Amino acid sequence: MESNRNLQWIYIGRALRSFITAFLTVIFPLYLAKVGYSASRLGLVVALSGAITVVLVAAVGFYADFYGRRRAIIGLALLAAVGGLVMGLSHAFVWAVLASGLGGVGRGGGAGSGGSWGPVFPAEQPLVAESVSAERRTLAFGRISFIGVLAGAAGSLVAGVPDWLHQAGWSWIAGYRLLFFVAAVLALGMVFVSLPIRERPPQTLDTEETPPPIPIKTLMGRLGLTNALNGLGFGFLGPLLTYWFYRRFGVGSAEIGVLYMLINLAAAFPYLWSSVLAKRLGAVKTVTITRGIGLLMMLLMVFMPNFTLAGLFYLLRMVFNSLGMPARQSFVMGVSESRYRSRVSAFSSLPSQMTAMITPAVGGVLMETVLDTPIYGAVIFMTLNMITYWWSFHKVPEGTPPSASSP
């Protein structure tokens, strides 16, 4: 397997996906607000589109392990292109739900996450793990996230295009729709950069690996519990957080886009430092400590008097979150057998995808009364996630079963 060449194409694909997701996450809720959607109706769109994400994640988990991760990524890119096209053609409720589900709106983890979320992840994650040695796995996950956040920074700047076009005489609707069509074209680009990836059929991977340090059913059960709590918290962010900035401080897509660009730039380098921190503290302790500090930063956002300070604390939250994310991804792949990695990634994350469907609708309704609901809700459930994660894995050896394709 041409591991280094594979990684190059995987990295380019992540860059395109992060670029698209970055500007869609900003402009989609603002577009719906411009055409008359209320907070509760916006929350319902995000919640229902999450059902599409759940179906896609489950499908990828099965399909990728049996028929290939590259094929799964190509199929999802084609669906994203359809989603972008639909967004550009109609803002009717049903089409908005379908388009946001297929187009990946809010499914990239938000600013600073590097695109580490959504249905592509169960196919992409094993490809990365199987293209490097176990010793370099955390570094590889750090690099792909580093590339993702830099691409996301550029995408966040693009979110300001509707504002600029409006100043030049375009209507708001026309400016937003132009970017939806751009997203569709770029999604097709993801198809072409995925074609050169080479992989062995997952079912032929070496079954004589070092036994994993935790049985697969136990692993998936514990990951499912922690991810369900994380999904409840994450559902309050994404488009609802964009809407919170808009309502709380009166800012538009240009200001929010600049903030998300700065967050992506600030969060980029911590991804590269994660492997160093994980070697010193261990993966589980690294994840727990960095998440705890990040949640404190996010809670402080509600006490800030202006957009600049609130944005600064959100930036700090994402910086600390970035330090732990590659360690967490590497840990999960390290304790999973390579032939089951897509299923582990998909079905352990399904609870988070399902619970993330609940909180946008609830959060949207509650925002009508308590505007700061997204922040409080995210902090509560993500704190429970942090505690449960530590309890579930701090005694589990950080296994590194070799992949058959690792050099």
C-alpha positions as CSV (number, residue, x, y, z in Angstrom):
1,M,0.0,0.0,0.0
2,E,1.4,3.4,-1.0
3,S,0.8,4.9,2.5
4,N,2.4,8.3,2.0
5,R,0.7,8.9,-1.3
6,N,-2.6,7.8,0.2
7,L,-2.2,10.2,3.1
8,Q,-1.7,13.1,0.6
9,W,-5.0,12.4,-1.1
10,I,-6.8,11.9,2.2
11,Y,-5.4,15.2,3.4
12,I,-6.6,17.0,0.3
13,G,-10.0,15.5,0.7
14,R,-10.2,16.6,4.3
15,A,-9.2,20.1,3.2
16,L,-12.0,20.4,0.7
17,R,-14.6,19.1,3.1
18,S,-13.5,21.4,5.9
19,F,-13.5,24.4,3.5
20,I,-17.0,23.6,2.4
21,T,-18.4,22.9,5.9
22,A,-16.8,26.1,7.4
23,F,-18.8,28.5,5.2
24,L,-22.0,26.4,5.1
25,T,-22.1,26.3,8.9
26,V,-22.0,30.1,9.0
27,I,-24.3,31.0,6.1
28,F,-27.0,28.3,6.2
29,P,-28.6,29.5,9.5
30,L,-28.3,33.1,8.6
31,Y,-29.8,32.4,5.2
32,L,-32.8,30.7,6.8
33,A,-33.1,33.7,9.2
34,K,-33.2,36.1,6.2
35,V,-36.0,34.1,4.6
36,G,-38.1,34.2,7.7
37,Y,-37.2,31.1,9.8
38,S,-37.5,31.6,13.6
39,A,-35.0,30.1,16.1
40,S,-37.4,27.2,16.9
41,R,-37.9,26.4,13.2
42,L,-34.2,26.6,12.5
43,G,-33.5,24.2,15.4
44,L,-36.1,21.8,14.0
45,V,-34.4,21.9,10.6
46,V,-31.0,21.0,12.2
47,A,-32.6,18.3,14.3
48,L,-34.4,16.6,11.4
49,S,-31.3,16.8,9.2
50,G,-29.5,15.0,11.9
51,A,-31.7,12.0,11.2
52,I,-30.2,11.9,7.7
53,T,-26.8,12.0,9.2
54,V,-27.6,9.0,11.5
55,V,-28.7,7.0,8.5
56,L,-25.6,7.9,6.6
57,V,-23.2,7.1,9.5
58,A,-24.8,3.7,10.0
59,A,-24.6,2.9,6.3
60,V,-21.0,3.9,6.1
61,G,-20.1,1.8,9.1
62,F,-21.4,-1.4,7.4
63,Y,-20.5,-0.5,3.8
64,A,-16.9,0.7,4.4
65,D,-15.8,-2.4,6.3
66,F,-17.2,-4.7,3.7
67,Y,-16.7,-2.9,0.4
68,G,-14.1,-0.2,1.0
69,R,-13.6,3.1,2.7
70,R,-12.7,4.9,-0.5
71,R,-16.0,4.0,-2.1
72,A,-17.9,5.2,0.9
73,I,-16.1,8.6,0.8
74,I,-16.8,9.0,-2.9
75,G,-20.5,8.2,-2.4
76,L,-20.8,10.8,0.4
77,A,-19.1,13.4,-1.7
78,L,-21.7,12.9,-4.4
79,L,-24.5,13.2,-1.9
80,A,-22.9,16.4,-0.6
81,A,-22.9,17.8,-4.1
82,V,-26.7,17.1,-4.4
83,G,-27.2,18.8,-1.0
84,G,-25.4,21.9,-2.1
85,L,-27.5,22.1,-5.3
86,V,-30.8,21.6,-3.4
87,M,-29.8,24.4,-0.9
88,G,-29.2,26.8,-3.8
89,L,-32.6,26.0,-5.4
90,S,-35.1,26.1,-2.5
91,H,-35.5,27.2,1.1
92,A,-38.8,25.3,1.6
93,F,-38.7,23.4,4.9
94,V,-38.6,19.9,3.5
95,W,-35.8,20.8,1.1
96,A,-33.9,22.7,3.8
97,V,-33.9,19.5,5.9
98,L,-32.8,17.3,3.1
99,A,-30.2,19.7,1.8
100,S,-28.6,20.3,5.2
101,G,-28.5,16.6,5.9
102,L,-26.9,15.6,2.6
103,G,-24.7,18.8,2.4
104,G,-23.1,18.3,5.8
105,V,-24.2,21.6,7.3
106,G,-23.0,21.7,10.9
107,R,-21.6,18.1,10.6
108,G,-18.0,19.1,10.5
109,G,-17.6,19.8,14.2
110,G,-17.7,23.5,13.9
111,A,-14.9,26.1,13.9
112,G,-11.5,24.6,14.9
113,S,-12.6,21.0,14.7
114,G,-10.9,20.3,11.4
115,G,-13.9,18.5,10.0
116,S,-13.7,15.7,12.6
117,W,-17.4,14.8,12.5
118,G,-20.1,13.4,10.4
119,P,-20.6,10.4,8.1
120,V,-17.3,10.7,6.3
121,F,-15.4,10.1,9.5
122,P,-16.0,6.3,9.9
123,A,-14.5,5.8,6.5
124,E,-11.7,8.3,6.7
125,Q,-10.4,7.5,10.2
126,P,-9.4,3.8,9.4
127,L,-7.8,4.9,6.2
128,V,-5.5,7.3,8.1
129,A,-4.8,4.7,10.8
130,E,-3.9,2.0,8.3
131,S,-1.6,4.3,6.3
132,V,0.9,4.9,9.1
133,S,2.7,2.9,11.8
134,A,1.2,2.7,15.3
135,E,3.9,5.0,16.6
136,R,3.0,7.7,14.2
137,R,-0.8,7.4,14.3
138,T,-1.5,10.3,16.7
139,L,0.8,12.5,14.7
140,A,-1.1,11.6,11.5
141,F,-4.4,12.4,13.1
142,G,-2.9,15.7,14.3
143,R,-1.7,16.5,10.8
144,I,-5.0,15.9,9.1
145,S,-6.8,18.0,11.6
146,F,-4.2,20.7,11.2
147,I,-4.8,20.8,7.5
148,G,-8.6,20.7,8.1
149,V,-8.6,23.8,10.3
150,L,-6.4,25.8,8.0
151,A,-8.8,25.0,5.1
152,G,-11.7,25.8,7.5
153,A,-10.1,29.2,8.2
154,A,-10.2,30.0,4.5
155,G,-13.8,28.7,4.2
156,S,-14.8,30.9,7.1
157,L,-13.6,34.0,5.3
158,V,-15.7,32.9,2.3
159,A,-18.8,33.2,4.6
160,G,-18.4,37.0,4.3
161,V,-19.1,36.9,0.5
162,P,-22.9,37.5,0.8
163,D,-22.3,40.6,2.9
164,W,-19.8,41.9,0.3
165,L,-22.1,41.1,-2.6
166,H,-25.0,42.8,-0.8
167,Q,-22.9,45.9,-0.6
168,A,-22.3,45.7,-4.3
169,G,-26.0,45.6,-5.0
170,W,-26.9,41.8,-4.9
171,S,-29.9,40.6,-3.0
172,W,-29.1,38.7,0.2
173,I,-30.8,35.5,-1.2
174,A,-28.7,35.6,-4.4
175,G,-25.5,36.0,-2.4
176,Y,-26.2,33.0,-0.2
177,R,-27.4,30.8,-3.1
178,L,-24.2,31.5,-5.0
179,L,-22.2,29.9,-2.2
180,F,-24.5,26.9,-2.1
181,F,-23.7,26.2,-5.7
182,V,-20.0,26.7,-5.0
183,A,-20.3,24.1,-2.3
184,A,-21.9,21.6,-4.8
185,V,-19.0,22.1,-7.2
186,L,-16.3,21.7,-4.5
187,A,-18.0,18.5,-3.3
188,L,-17.5,17.0,-6.8
189,G,-13.9,17.9,-6.4
190,M,-13.8,15.6,-3.3
191,V,-14.8,12.8,-5.6
192,F,-11.9,13.3,-7.9
193,V,-9.3,13.6,-5.1
194,S,-10.6,10.3,-3.6
195,L,-10.2,8.3,-6.8
196,P,-6.3,7.8,-6.5
197,I,-6.6,6.4,-2.9
198,R,-5.6,2.7,-2.8
199,E,-6.6,0.3,-0.1
200,R,-6.9,-3.4,0.5
201,P,-10.4,-4.7,1.0
202,P,-11.1,-4.3,4.7
203,Q,-12.2,-7.9,5.1
204,T,-8.8,-9.2,3.9
205,L,-6.8,-7.3,6.6
206,D,-4.7,-9.4,8.8
207,T,-6.8,-11.1,11.5
208,E,-3.7,-12.3,13.4
209,E,-3.3,-9.0,15.2
210,T,-2.2,-8.5,18.8
211,P,-5.5,-9.0,20.8
212,P,-7.1,-5.6,21.6
213,P,-6.9,-4.6,25.2
214,I,-10.7,-4.3,25.5
215,P,-13.4,-6.5,23.8
216,I,-15.1,-4.8,20.9
217,K,-18.6,-4.9,22.5
218,T,-17.3,-3.3,25.7
219,L,-15.4,-0.7,23.7
220,M,-18.4,0.2,21.6
221,G,-20.7,0.3,24.6
222,R,-18.4,2.7,26.5
223,L,-17.8,4.9,23.5
224,G,-21.5,4.9,22.8
225,L,-22.3,6.2,26.3
226,T,-19.6,8.9,26.2
227,N,-20.5,9.9,22.7
228,A,-24.2,10.1,23.5
229,L,-23.5,12.7,26.1
230,N,-21.2,14.6,23.8
231,G,-23.8,14.6,21.1
232,L,-26.3,16.2,23.4
233,G,-23.8,18.9,24.1
234,F,-22.7,19.3,20.5
235,G,-26.3,19.7,19.3
236,F,-26.4,23.0,21.1
237,L,-23.5,24.3,19.0
238,G,-23.1,24.4,15.2
239,P,-25.8,26.5,13.6
240,L,-27.4,27.4,16.9
241,L,-24.2,28.9,18.1
242,T,-24.0,31.0,14.9
243,Y,-27.5,32.1,15.6
244,W,-26.6,32.9,19.2
245,F,-23.8,35.3,18.0
246,Y,-26.2,36.9,15.6
247,R,-28.9,37.4,18.2
248,R,-26.7,38.3,21.2
249,F,-24.4,40.8,19.5
250,G,-26.1,41.7,16.3
251,V,-23.3,40.5,14.1
252,G,-23.6,39.1,10.5
253,S,-21.9,36.4,8.4
254,A,-18.8,38.6,7.8
255,E,-18.0,39.1,11.4
256,I,-18.8,35.5,12.4
257,G,-16.8,34.3,9.4
258,V,-13.7,36.3,10.5
259,L,-14.1,34.9,14.1
260,Y,-14.2,31.3,12.8
261,M,-11.2,32.0,10.6
262,L,-9.2,33.2,13.6
263,I,-10.4,30.2,15.6
264,N,-9.2,27.8,12.8
265,L,-5.8,29.5,12.7
266,A,-5.4,29.5,16.4
267,A,-6.5,25.8,16.8
268,A,-4.3,24.6,14.0
269,F,-0.9,24.2,15.7
270,P,-2.3,22.5,18.9
271,Y,-3.2,19.6,16.7
272,L,0.4,19.0,15.9
273,W,1.4,19.2,19.6
274,S,-1.2,16.6,20.7
275,S,1.2,13.7,20.0
276,V,3.9,15.2,22.3
277,L,1.4,15.8,25.1
278,A,-0.1,12.3,24.7
279,K,3.4,10.7,25.1
280,R,3.9,12.5,28.4
281,L,0.4,12.2,29.9
282,G,-1.2,9.3,28.0
283,A,-4.1,9.7,25.6
284,V,-7.0,9.5,28.1
285,K,-5.5,12.0,30.6
286,T,-4.7,14.3,27.7
287,V,-8.3,14.3,26.5
288,T,-9.8,14.8,29.9
289,I,-7.6,17.7,31.0
290,T,-7.8,19.6,27.7
291,R,-11.6,19.2,27.5
292,G,-12.0,20.4,31.1
293,I,-10.1,23.6,30.4
294,G,-12.0,24.1,27.2
295,L,-15.4,23.8,28.8
296,L,-14.4,26.4,31.4
297,M,-13.5,28.8,28.5
298,M,-16.9,28.2,26.8
299,L,-18.9,28.8,30.0
300,L,-17.2,32.2,30.4
301,M,-18.6,33.3,27.0
302,V,-22.1,34.0,28.5
303,F,-20.6,36.6,30.8
304,M,-18.8,38.6,28.1
305,P,-20.2,42.0,27.3
306,N,-19.3,42.1,23.6
307,F,-18.7,39.9,20.5
308,T,-14.9,40.3,20.6
309,L,-14.5,38.9,24.2
310,A,-17.1,36.2,23.7
311,G,-15.3,35.2,20.5
312,L,-11.9,35.2,22.3
313,F,-13.2,32.7,24.9
314,Y,-14.7,30.5,22.2
315,L,-11.3,30.6,20.4
316,L,-9.6,29.5,23.7
317,R,-12.1,26.7,24.1
318,M,-11.3,25.4,20.6
319,V,-7.5,25.6,21.2
320,F,-7.7,23.3,24.2
321,N,-10.2,21.0,22.4
322,S,-7.7,20.7,19.6
323,L,-4.9,19.5,21.9
324,G,-6.9,16.4,22.9
325,M,-8.7,15.4,19.7
326,P,-5.9,13.6,17.8
327,A,-5.1,11.7,21.0
328,R,-8.7,10.6,21.3
329,Q,-8.9,9.5,17.7
330,S,-5.7,7.6,17.9
331,F,-6.7,5.9,21.1
332,V,-9.9,4.5,19.6
333,M,-8.1,3.2,16.5
334,G,-5.4,1.8,18.7
335,V,-7.7,-0.4,20.7
336,S,-9.8,-1.5,17.7
337,E,-9.0,-4.4,15.3
338,S,-8.3,-2.9,11.8
339,R,-11.0,-5.0,10.1
340,Y,-13.7,-3.5,12.4
341,R,-12.5,0.1,12.5
342,S,-15.2,1.6,10.4
343,R,-17.9,-0.2,12.4
344,V,-16.4,0.9,15.7
345,S,-16.1,4.5,14.5
346,A,-19.6,4.5,13.1
347,F,-21.6,2.6,15.7
348,S,-19.9,4.1,18.7
349,S,-20.6,7.5,17.3
350,L,-24.2,6.8,16.3
351,P,-25.5,7.6,19.8
352,S,-23.9,11.1,19.5
353,Q,-25.5,11.6,16.1
354,M,-28.9,10.5,17.5
355,T,-28.7,12.7,20.6
356,A,-27.4,15.6,18.5
357,M,-30.8,15.4,16.8
358,I,-32.6,16.2,20.0
359,T,-30.9,19.3,21.4
360,P,-31.1,21.6,18.3
361,A,-34.9,21.5,18.4
362,V,-35.1,21.8,22.2
363,G,-32.4,24.5,22.2
364,G,-34.1,26.5,19.5
365,V,-37.3,26.6,21.5
366,L,-35.6,27.5,24.7
367,M,-33.6,30.2,23.0
368,E,-36.8,32.1,22.6
369,T,-36.9,32.5,26.4
370,V,-33.3,32.1,27.4
371,L,-30.9,33.2,24.7
372,D,-27.8,31.7,26.3
373,T,-29.3,28.2,26.2
374,P,-26.8,26.8,23.6
375,I,-23.8,27.6,25.9
376,Y,-25.3,26.3,29.1
377,G,-26.6,23.1,27.4
378,A,-23.3,22.4,25.7
379,V,-21.3,22.9,28.9
380,I,-23.5,20.6,31.0
381,F,-23.6,17.7,28.7
382,M,-20.0,17.9,27.6
383,T,-18.9,18.0,31.2
384,L,-20.8,14.8,31.8
385,N,-19.1,13.4,28.7
386,M,-15.6,14.3,30.1
387,I,-16.3,12.6,33.4
388,T,-17.8,9.5,31.8
389,Y,-14.9,9.2,29.3
390,W,-12.3,9.3,32.1
391,W,-14.3,6.7,34.1
392,S,-14.6,4.4,31.1
393,F,-11.0,4.4,29.8
394,H,-8.4,5.6,32.3
395,K,-7.6,1.9,33.2
396,V,-7.6,0.6,29.6
397,P,-4.1,0.0,28.2
398,E,-3.5,2.1,25.2
399,G,-3.1,-0.8,22.8
400,T,-1.5,-0.4,19.4
401,P,-2.6,-3.5,17.4
402,P,-0.7,-3.3,14.1
403,S,-2.6,-2.9,10.9
404,A,-1.6,-5.2,8.1
405,S,-1.0,-2.3,5.8
406,S,1.1,-0.3,8.2
407,P,4.8,0.2,7.2
